[in-house]
Amino acid sequence: MDIFHCIRTRRSKVPIPKFNNDIAYLTGVIVGDGAMVISPRKRGGNHYVLSIFNGSENYLIYINSLFIKYFNHEGRIYKDK
């Protein structure tokens, strides 16, 4: 049985950086290994959760560093149950 690690981030307003190789790579990671959940909030609007699943914690640390660099937001890394 594989144990997957996951990055989850949530933020309602995120600056959009200029397109470059790192942003293209992150886009591919999200499409290939990610999932986005959109759920309604009780106060109105939506709540967004981005999850990225991978078996390598070091890889997720690298992906998390890209999110910090370009979006100024750090996700949490944990073992999926």
DRENDRENRO-36962 format. One record per atom (N, C-alpha, C): y, z, x; residue in three letters; atom name; residue number from 0. Coordinates in Angstrom, 1 decimal, padded with zeros to 4 digits, always signed. Layout:
<py: Y pz: Z px: X rest: ALA atom: CA nr: NUM>
...
This chain:
<py: -001.2 pz: +000.0 px: +000.8 rest: MET atom: N nr: 0>
<py: +000.0 pz: +000.0 px: +000.0 rest: MET atom: CA nr: 0>
<py: +001.2 pz: +000.0 px: +000.9 rest: MET atom: C nr: 0>
<py: +002.1 pz: -000.9 px: +000.6 rest: ASP atom: N nr: 1>
<py: +003.4 pz: -001.0 px: +001.4 rest: ASP atom: CA nr: 1>
<py: +004.4 pz: +000.0 px: +000.8 rest: ASP atom: C nr: 1>
<py: +005.2 pz: +000.6 px: +001.8 rest: ILE atom: N nr: 2>
<py: +006.3 pz: +001.4 px: +001.3 rest: ILE atom: CA nr: 2>
<py: +007.6 pz: +000.6 px: +001.6 rest: ILE atom: C nr: 2>
<py: +008.4 pz: +000.4 px: +000.6 rest: PHE atom: N nr: 3>
<py: +009.6 pz: -000.4 px: +000.8 rest: PHE atom: CA nr: 3>
<py: +010.8 pz: +000.5 px: +000.9 rest: PHE atom: C nr: 3>
<py: +011.7 pz: +000.1 px: +001.7 rest: HIS atom: N nr: 4>
<py: +013.0 pz: +000.8 px: +001.7 rest: HIS atom: CA nr: 4>
<py: +014.0 pz: +000.0 px: +000.9 rest: HIS atom: C nr: 4>
<py: +015.0 pz: +000.7 px: +000.5 rest: CYS atom: N nr: 5>
<py: +015.9 pz: +000.0 px: -000.5 rest: CYS atom: CA nr: 5>
<py: +017.4 pz: +000.4 px: -000.1 rest: CYS atom: C nr: 5>
<py: +018.3 pz: -000.5 px: -000.2 rest: ILE atom: N nr: 6>
<py: +019.7 pz: -000.2 px: -000.1 rest: ILE atom: CA nr: 6>
<py: +020.2 pz: -000.3 px: -001.5 rest: ILE atom: C nr: 6>
<py: +020.9 pz: +000.7 px: -002.0 rest: ARG atom: N nr: 7>
<py: +021.6 pz: +000.6 px: -003.3 rest: ARG atom: CA nr: 7>
<py: +023.1 pz: +000.8 px: -003.1 rest: ARG atom: C nr: 7>
<py: +023.9 pz: +000.0 px: -003.6 rest: THR atom: N nr: 8>
<py: +025.3 pz: +000.1 px: -003.6 rest: THR atom: CA nr: 8>
<py: +025.9 pz: +000.0 px: -005.0 rest: THR atom: C nr: 8>
<py: +026.9 pz: +000.7 px: -005.2 rest: ARG atom: N nr: 9>
<py: +027.6 pz: +000.4 px: -006.5 rest: ARG atom: CA nr: 9>
<py: +029.1 pz: +000.6 px: -006.3 rest: ARG atom: C nr: 9>
<py: +029.8 pz: -000.3 px: -006.9 rest: ARG atom: N nr: 10>
<py: +031.3 pz: -000.2 px: -006.7 rest: ARG atom: CA nr: 10>
<py: +031.8 pz: -001.2 px: -007.7 rest: ARG atom: C nr: 10>
<py: +032.9 pz: -000.9 px: -008.5 rest: SER atom: N nr: 11>
<py: +033.4 pz: -001.8 px: -009.5 rest: SER atom: CA nr: 11>
<py: +034.3 pz: -002.9 px: -009.0 rest: SER atom: C nr: 11>
<py: +035.1 pz: -002.6 px: -007.9 rest: LYS atom: N nr: 12>
<py: +036.0 pz: -003.6 px: -007.4 rest: LYS atom: CA nr: 12>
<py: +035.7 pz: -003.7 px: -005.9 rest: LYS atom: C nr: 12>
<py: +035.4 pz: -004.9 px: -005.5 rest: VAL atom: N nr: 13>
<py: +035.0 pz: -005.2 px: -004.1 rest: VAL atom: CA nr: 13>
<py: +035.8 pz: -006.3 px: -003.6 rest: VAL atom: C nr: 13>
<py: +036.5 pz: -006.1 px: -002.4 rest: PRO atom: N nr: 14>
<py: +037.2 pz: -007.3 px: -001.8 rest: PRO atom: CA nr: 14>
<py: +036.3 pz: -008.4 px: -001.4 rest: PRO atom: C nr: 14>
<py: +036.7 pz: -009.6 px: -001.6 rest: ILE atom: N nr: 15>
<py: +035.9 pz: -010.7 px: -001.2 rest: ILE atom: CA nr: 15>
<py: +036.3 pz: -011.3 px: +000.1 rest: ILE atom: C nr: 15>
<py: +035.5 pz: -011.1 px: +001.1 rest: PRO atom: N nr: 16>
<py: +035.8 pz: -011.6 px: +002.5 rest: PRO atom: CA nr: 16>
<py: +035.8 pz: -013.1 px: +002.6 rest: PRO atom: C nr: 16>
<py: +036.4 pz: -013.7 px: +003.6 rest: LYS atom: N nr: 17>
<py: +036.3 pz: -015.1 px: +003.9 rest: LYS atom: CA nr: 17>
<py: +034.8 pz: -015.5 px: +004.2 rest: LYS atom: C nr: 17>
<py: +034.4 pz: -016.6 px: +003.7 rest: PHE atom: N nr: 18>
<py: +033.0 pz: -017.1 px: +003.9 rest: PHE atom: CA nr: 18>
<py: +032.7 pz: -017.3 px: +005.4 rest: PHE atom: C nr: 18>
<py: +031.7 pz: -016.8 px: +005.9 rest: ASN atom: N nr: 19>
<py: +031.2 pz: -017.0 px: +007.3 rest: ASN atom: CA nr: 19>
<py: +029.7 pz: -016.9 px: +007.4 rest: ASN atom: C nr: 19>
<py: +029.1 pz: -017.0 px: +008.5 rest: ASN atom: N nr: 20>
<py: +027.7 pz: -016.9 px: +008.7 rest: ASN atom: CA nr: 20>
<py: +027.1 pz: -015.6 px: +008.2 rest: ASN atom: C nr: 20>
<py: +027.8 pz: -014.5 px: +008.4 rest: ASP atom: N nr: 21>
<py: +027.2 pz: -013.2 px: +008.0 rest: ASP atom: CA nr: 21>
<py: +027.2 pz: -013.1 px: +006.5 rest: ASP atom: C nr: 21>
<py: +028.3 pz: -013.6 px: +005.8 rest: ILE atom: N nr: 22>
<py: +028.3 pz: -013.6 px: +004.4 rest: ILE atom: CA nr: 22>
<py: +027.2 pz: -014.5 px: +003.8 rest: ILE atom: C nr: 22>
<py: +027.0 pz: -015.6 px: +004.4 rest: ALA atom: N nr: 23>
<py: +026.0 pz: -016.6 px: +004.0 rest: ALA atom: CA nr: 23>
<py: +024.6 pz: -015.9 px: +004.1 rest: ALA atom: C nr: 23>
<py: +024.4 pz: -015.1 px: +005.2 rest: TYR atom: N nr: 24>
<py: +023.2 pz: -014.4 px: +005.5 rest: TYR atom: CA nr: 24>
<py: +022.9 pz: -013.4 px: +004.4 rest: TYR atom: C nr: 24>
<py: +024.0 pz: -012.6 px: +004.1 rest: LEU atom: N nr: 25>
<py: +023.9 pz: -011.5 px: +003.1 rest: LEU atom: CA nr: 25>
<py: +023.6 pz: -012.1 px: +001.7 rest: LEU atom: C nr: 25>
<py: +024.2 pz: -013.3 px: +001.4 rest: THR atom: N nr: 26>
<py: +023.9 pz: -013.9 px: +000.1 rest: THR atom: CA nr: 26>
<py: +022.4 pz: -014.3 px: +000.1 rest: THR atom: C nr: 26>
<py: +021.8 pz: -014.8 px: +001.1 rest: GLY atom: N nr: 27>
<py: +020.4 pz: -015.1 px: +001.2 rest: GLY atom: CA nr: 27>
<py: +019.5 pz: -013.9 px: +001.1 rest: GLY atom: C nr: 27>
<py: +019.9 pz: -012.8 px: +001.7 rest: VAL atom: N nr: 28>
<py: +019.2 pz: -011.6 px: +001.6 rest: VAL atom: CA nr: 28>
<py: +019.2 pz: -011.1 px: +000.1 rest: VAL atom: C nr: 28>
<py: +020.3 pz: -011.1 px: -000.5 rest: ILE atom: N nr: 29>
<py: +020.4 pz: -010.6 px: -001.9 rest: ILE atom: CA nr: 29>
<py: +019.6 pz: -011.5 px: -002.8 rest: ILE atom: C nr: 29>
<py: +019.6 pz: -012.8 px: -002.6 rest: VAL atom: N nr: 30>
<py: +018.8 pz: -013.7 px: -003.5 rest: VAL atom: CA nr: 30>
<py: +017.3 pz: -013.5 px: -003.2 rest: VAL atom: C nr: 30>
<py: +017.0 pz: -013.4 px: -001.9 rest: GLY atom: N nr: 31>
<py: +015.5 pz: -013.3 px: -001.6 rest: GLY atom: CA nr: 31>
<py: +014.9 pz: -012.0 px: -001.7 rest: GLY atom: C nr: 31>
<py: +015.6 pz: -010.9 px: -001.3 rest: ASP atom: N nr: 32>
<py: +015.0 pz: -009.5 px: -001.3 rest: ASP atom: CA nr: 32>
<py: +015.8 pz: -008.6 px: -002.3 rest: ASP atom: C nr: 32>
<py: +016.7 pz: -009.1 px: -003.0 rest: GLY atom: N nr: 33>
<py: +017.5 pz: -008.2 px: -003.8 rest: GLY atom: CA nr: 33>
<py: +017.4 pz: -008.2 px: -005.3 rest: GLY atom: C nr: 33>
<py: +018.0 pz: -007.3 px: -005.9 rest: ALA atom: N nr: 34>
<py: +018.1 pz: -007.3 px: -007.4 rest: ALA atom: CA nr: 34>
<py: +019.4 pz: -006.7 px: -007.8 rest: ALA atom: C nr: 34>
<py: +019.9 pz: -007.2 px: -008.9 rest: MET atom: N nr: 35>
<py: +021.2 pz: -006.6 px: -009.4 rest: MET atom: CA nr: 35>
<py: +021.0 pz: -006.2 px: -010.9 rest: MET atom: C nr: 35>
<py: +021.3 pz: -005.0 px: -011.2 rest: VAL atom: N nr: 36>
<py: +021.2 pz: -004.4 px: -012.5 rest: VAL atom: CA nr: 36>
<py: +022.6 pz: -004.3 px: -013.1 rest: VAL atom: C nr: 36>
<py: +022.8 pz: -004.8 px: -014.3 rest: ILE atom: N nr: 37>
<py: +024.1 pz: -004.6 px: -015.0 rest: ILE atom: CA nr: 37>
<py: +023.8 pz: -003.9 px: -016.3 rest: ILE atom: C nr: 37>
<py: +024.4 pz: -002.7 px: -016.4 rest: SER atom: N nr: 38>
<py: +024.2 pz: -001.9 px: -017.6 rest: SER atom: CA nr: 38>
<py: +025.5 pz: -001.5 px: -018.2 rest: SER atom: C nr: 38>
<py: +025.6 pz: -001.4 px: -019.5 rest: PRO atom: N nr: 39>
<py: +026.9 pz: -001.0 px: -020.1 rest: PRO atom: CA nr: 39>
<py: +027.2 pz: +000.5 px: -019.9 rest: PRO atom: C nr: 39>
<py: +028.5 pz: +000.8 px: -019.7 rest: ARG atom: N nr: 40>
<py: +028.9 pz: +002.2 px: -019.5 rest: ARG atom: CA nr: 40>
<py: +029.3 pz: +002.7 px: -020.9 rest: ARG atom: C nr: 40>
<py: +029.2 pz: +004.1 px: -021.0 rest: LYS atom: N nr: 41>
<py: +029.6 pz: +004.7 px: -022.3 rest: LYS atom: CA nr: 41>
<py: +031.1 pz: +004.6 px: -022.5 rest: LYS atom: C nr: 41>
<py: +031.8 pz: +004.5 px: -021.4 rest: ARG atom: N nr: 42>
<py: +033.3 pz: +004.5 px: -021.5 rest: ARG atom: CA nr: 42>
<py: +033.8 pz: +003.0 px: -021.7 rest: ARG atom: C nr: 42>
<py: +032.9 pz: +002.1 px: -021.8 rest: GLY atom: N nr: 43>
<py: +033.3 pz: +000.7 px: -021.8 rest: GLY atom: CA nr: 43>
<py: +033.1 pz: +000.0 px: -020.4 rest: GLY atom: C nr: 43>
<py: +033.0 pz: -001.2 px: -020.4 rest: GLY atom: N nr: 44>
<py: +032.8 pz: -001.9 px: -019.1 rest: GLY atom: CA nr: 44>
<py: +031.3 pz: -001.9 px: -018.7 rest: GLY atom: C nr: 44>
<py: +031.1 pz: -002.3 px: -017.5 rest: ASN atom: N nr: 45>
<py: +029.7 pz: -002.4 px: -017.0 rest: ASN atom: CA nr: 45>
<py: +029.5 pz: -001.6 px: -015.7 rest: ASN atom: C nr: 45>
<py: +028.3 pz: -001.2 px: -015.4 rest: HIS atom: N nr: 46>
<py: +027.9 pz: -000.5 px: -014.2 rest: HIS atom: CA nr: 46>
<py: +027.0 pz: -001.5 px: -013.5 rest: HIS atom: C nr: 46>
<py: +027.3 pz: -001.7 px: -012.2 rest: TYR atom: N nr: 47>
<py: +026.5 pz: -002.7 px: -011.4 rest: TYR atom: CA nr: 47>
<py: +025.8 pz: -001.9 px: -010.3 rest: TYR atom: C nr: 47>
<py: +024.5 pz: -002.2 px: -010.1 rest: VAL atom: N nr: 48>
<py: +023.7 pz: -001.6 px: -009.0 rest: VAL atom: CA nr: 48>
<py: +023.0 pz: -002.7 px: -008.3 rest: VAL atom: C nr: 48>
<py: +023.3 pz: -002.8 px: -007.0 rest: LEU atom: N nr: 49>
<py: +022.6 pz: -003.8 px: -006.1 rest: LEU atom: CA nr: 49>
<py: +021.6 pz: -003.1 px: -005.3 rest: LEU atom: C nr: 49>
<py: +020.3 pz: -003.6 px: -005.3 rest: SER atom: N nr: 50>
<py: +019.2 pz: -003.1 px: -004.6 rest: SER atom: CA nr: 50>
<py: +018.7 pz: -004.2 px: -003.7 rest: SER atom: C nr: 50>
<py: +018.4 pz: -003.8 px: -002.4 rest: ILE atom: N nr: 51>
<py: +017.7 pz: -004.7 px: -001.5 rest: ILE atom: CA nr: 51>
<py: +016.4 pz: -004.1 px: -001.0 rest: ILE atom: C nr: 51>
<py: +015.3 pz: -004.7 px: -001.1 rest: PHE atom: N nr: 52>
<py: +014.0 pz: -004.1 px: -000.8 rest: PHE atom: CA nr: 52>
<py: +013.5 pz: -004.8 px: +000.5 rest: PHE atom: C nr: 52>
<py: +013.0 pz: -004.0 px: +001.4 rest: ASN atom: N nr: 53>
<py: +012.4 pz: -004.5 px: +002.7 rest: ASN atom: CA nr: 53>
<py: +011.6 pz: -003.4 px: +003.3 rest: ASN atom: C nr: 53>
<py: +010.5 pz: -003.8 px: +004.0 rest: GLY atom: N nr: 54>
<py: +009.6 pz: -002.8 px: +004.6 rest: GLY atom: CA nr: 54>
<py: +010.2 pz: -002.2 px: +005.9 rest: GLY atom: C nr: 54>
<py: +011.2 pz: -002.8 px: +006.5 rest: SER atom: N nr: 55>
<py: +011.8 pz: -002.4 px: +007.8 rest: SER atom: CA nr: 55>
<py: +013.1 pz: -001.6 px: +007.6 rest: SER atom: C nr: 55>
<py: +013.0 pz: -000.3 px: +007.9 rest: GLU atom: N nr: 56>
<py: +014.2 pz: +000.5 px: +007.8 rest: GLU atom: CA nr: 56>
<py: +015.3 pz: +000.0 px: +008.8 rest: GLU atom: C nr: 56>
<py: +015.0 pz: -000.4 px: +010.0 rest: ASN atom: N nr: 57>
<py: +015.9 pz: -000.9 px: +010.9 rest: ASN atom: CA nr: 57>
<py: +016.7 pz: -002.2 px: +010.4 rest: ASN atom: C nr: 57>
<py: +015.9 pz: -003.0 px: +009.7 rest: TYR atom: N nr: 58>
<py: +016.5 pz: -004.2 px: +009.1 rest: TYR atom: CA nr: 58>
<py: +017.6 pz: -003.8 px: +008.1 rest: TYR atom: C nr: 58>
<py: +017.2 pz: -002.8 px: +007.2 rest: LEU atom: N nr: 59>
<py: +018.1 pz: -002.4 px: +006.2 rest: LEU atom: CA nr: 59>
<py: +019.4 pz: -001.7 px: +006.8 rest: LEU atom: C nr: 59>
<py: +019.2 pz: -001.0 px: +007.9 rest: ILE atom: N nr: 60>
<py: +020.4 pz: -000.4 px: +008.6 rest: ILE atom: CA nr: 60>
<py: +021.3 pz: -001.5 px: +009.0 rest: ILE atom: C nr: 60>
<py: +020.7 pz: -002.6 px: +009.6 rest: TYR atom: N nr: 61>
<py: +021.6 pz: -003.8 px: +010.0 rest: TYR atom: CA nr: 61>
<py: +022.3 pz: -004.4 px: +008.7 rest: TYR atom: C nr: 61>
<py: +021.6 pz: -004.6 px: +007.6 rest: ILE atom: N nr: 62>
<py: +022.2 pz: -005.1 px: +006.4 rest: ILE atom: CA nr: 62>
<py: +023.3 pz: -004.2 px: +005.9 rest: ILE atom: C nr: 62>
<py: +023.0 pz: -002.9 px: +006.0 rest: ASN atom: N nr: 63>
<py: +024.0 pz: -001.9 px: +005.5 rest: ASN atom: CA nr: 63>
<py: +025.3 pz: -002.0 px: +006.4 rest: ASN atom: C nr: 63>
<py: +025.1 pz: -002.3 px: +007.7 rest: SER atom: N nr: 64>
<py: +026.2 pz: -002.4 px: +008.6 rest: SER atom: CA nr: 64>
<py: +027.1 pz: -003.6 px: +008.3 rest: SER atom: C nr: 64>
<py: +026.5 pz: -004.7 px: +007.8 rest: LEU atom: N nr: 65>
<py: +027.2 pz: -005.8 px: +007.3 rest: LEU atom: CA nr: 65>
<py: +028.0 pz: -005.5 px: +006.1 rest: LEU atom: C nr: 65>
<py: +027.4 pz: -004.7 px: +005.2 rest: PHE atom: N nr: 66>
<py: +028.2 pz: -004.3 px: +004.0 rest: PHE atom: CA nr: 66>
<py: +029.4 pz: -003.5 px: +004.3 rest: PHE atom: C nr: 66>
<py: +029.2 pz: -002.6 px: +005.3 rest: ILE atom: N nr: 67>
<py: +030.3 pz: -001.7 px: +005.7 rest: ILE atom: CA nr: 67>
<py: +031.4 pz: -002.6 px: +006.4 rest: ILE atom: C nr: 67>
<py: +031.0 pz: -003.5 px: +007.2 rest: LYS atom: N nr: 68>
<py: +031.9 pz: -004.4 px: +007.9 rest: LYS atom: CA nr: 68>
<py: +032.8 pz: -005.2 px: +007.0 rest: LYS atom: C nr: 68>
<py: +032.1 pz: -005.9 px: +006.0 rest: TYR atom: N nr: 69>
<py: +032.8 pz: -006.9 px: +005.2 rest: TYR atom: CA nr: 69>
<py: +033.3 pz: -006.3 px: +003.8 rest: TYR atom: C nr: 69>
<py: +032.6 pz: -005.3 px: +003.3 rest: PHE atom: N nr: 70>
<py: +033.0 pz: -004.8 px: +002.0 rest: PHE atom: CA nr: 70>
<py: +033.5 pz: -003.3 px: +002.0 rest: PHE atom: C nr: 70>
<py: +033.5 pz: -002.7 px: +003.2 rest: ASN atom: N nr: 71>
<py: +033.9 pz: -001.3 px: +003.4 rest: ASN atom: CA nr: 71>
<py: +033.2 pz: -000.4 px: +002.4 rest: ASN atom: C nr: 71>
<py: +031.9 pz: -000.6 px: +002.3 rest: HIS atom: N nr: 72>
<py: +031.1 pz: +000.2 px: +001.4 rest: HIS atom: CA nr: 72>
<py: +029.7 pz: +000.4 px: +002.0 rest: HIS atom: C nr: 72>
<py: +029.3 pz: +001.7 px: +002.0 rest: GLU atom: N nr: 73>
<py: +028.0 pz: +002.0 px: +002.6 rest: GLU atom: CA nr: 73>
<py: +027.0 pz: +002.3 px: +001.5 rest: GLU atom: C nr: 73>
<py: +025.8 pz: +001.7 px: +001.6 rest: GLY atom: N nr: 74>
<py: +024.7 pz: +001.9 px: +000.6 rest: GLY atom: CA nr: 74>
<py: +023.9 pz: +003.1 px: +001.1 rest: GLY atom: C nr: 74>
<py: +023.0 pz: +003.5 px: +000.3 rest: ARG atom: N nr: 75>
<py: +022.0 pz: +004.6 px: +000.6 rest: ARG atom: CA nr: 75>
<py: +020.7 pz: +003.9 px: +000.9 rest: ARG atom: C nr: 75>
<py: +020.0 pz: +004.4 px: +001.9 rest: ILE atom: N nr: 76>
<py: +018.7 pz: +003.8 px: +002.3 rest: ILE atom: CA nr: 76>
<py: +017.7 pz: +004.9 px: +002.0 rest: ILE atom: C nr: 76>
<py: +016.7 pz: +004.6 px: +001.3 rest: TYR atom: N nr: 77>
<py: +015.6 pz: +005.6 px: +001.0 rest: TYR atom: CA nr: 77>
<py: +014.3 pz: +004.8 px: +000.7 rest: TYR atom: C nr: 77>
<py: +013.2 pz: +005.6 px: +000.8 rest: LYS atom: N nr: 78>
<py: +011.9 pz: +005.0 px: +000.5 rest: LYS atom: CA nr: 78>
<py: +011.7 pz: +005.0 px: -001.0 rest: LYS atom: C nr: 78>
<py: +011.3 pz: +003.8 px: -001.4 rest: ASP atom: N nr: 79>
<py: +011.0 pz: +003.6 px: -002.9 rest: ASP atom: CA nr: 79>
<py: +009.8 pz: +004.4 px: -003.3 rest: ASP atom: C nr: 79>
<py: +009.8 pz: +004.9 px: -004.4 rest: LYS atom: N nr: 80>
<py: +008.6 pz: +005.7 px: -004.9 rest: LYS atom: CA nr: 80>
<py: +007.5 pz: +004.9 px: -005.3 rest: LYS atom: C nr: 80>
